[in-house]
Amino acid sequence: MSKRKGYTDKEIADREQVMDILAENNEEFQTLMKLRGMTEDQPGYQNFVAQFVRNKLRDEALRNEFVASLGAA
C-alpha cells in the first residue's frame, strides 16, 4: 500500500494558482502550444507550462515554488 503525500497549504495554494492561470488563459495557452508544436507528452512540456505561468504572474512567480519545480524538471 502506498502512502499518500500530504501537501502543505502553501503547496496547495501554489498548485491552485498555476491551474487558475492556465484556466483563465486557456485559449492563449492552447494557441501558443499549437504555434510551437508542443504536446503534453513532449519532454519540454513542463518547462513550457512553467514559462507561460511565469510570464503571466511576473513577480508572483518568484514566490510560487510549484512553478519553480516545474521549470527544474
CORKAQUI-V700699 format. One line per field, one symbol per residue. ss: DSSP state (A for helix, B for strand, O for the rest). psi: psi as a letter, one per 20 degrees, with the letter a starting at -180 (. if undefined). A space follows every 10 residues. Layout:
ss = ???
psi = ???
This chain:
ss = OOOOOOOOAA AAAAAAAAAA AAAAOAAAAA AAAAAAOOOO OOOOAAAAAA AAAAAAAAAA AAAOAAAAAA AAO
psi = pqpqppqrhg ggggghgghg ghghkggggh gggghikprh jqhjgghggg gggghhhdhh hhiohgghhg hi.
